[in-house]
Amino acid sequence: MGRLSDRNRFYGLIIALCAAGYIWLFLGMQADGFSPEGRQELPGVCIFKHATTIPCPSCGSTRSVLHILHGDFRGGLYWNPLGFILLVGLIIAPVWIAHDLLRRKNSLHISFRRMEIWLRKWWVALPAIVLVLANWVWNLVKGY
């Protein structure tokens, strides 16, 4: 019973995160009139930035995704390279979940667990940490 419960919680969490992401992007599109250049500010949600006034490594991800959706890949890269990963996840996760639900499988959950194990290897984790830190430095340098 524990595995089924874990899987159901995992899928519920991913569905909730995707829904929150889509709602936030929708609000972002409404705030800027679907134009990143004429953007009105959305209220910040970064707890780290509110507490320290220093941007976290993911600050700028919403702007990044909005620029990418407008075809401005350079703008997306400028605001936060993690926006590309976020957008790919927002596209792939719901499709994968629907596939698993229709076929009564749990391939997303299994793949996530395998990726978790793979990321624990130092030769994978170290470059990933360096890239996240480099992205954080980029956010600090550009003064976001």
Beta strands, then each sheet from edge to edge (+ up, - down):
end
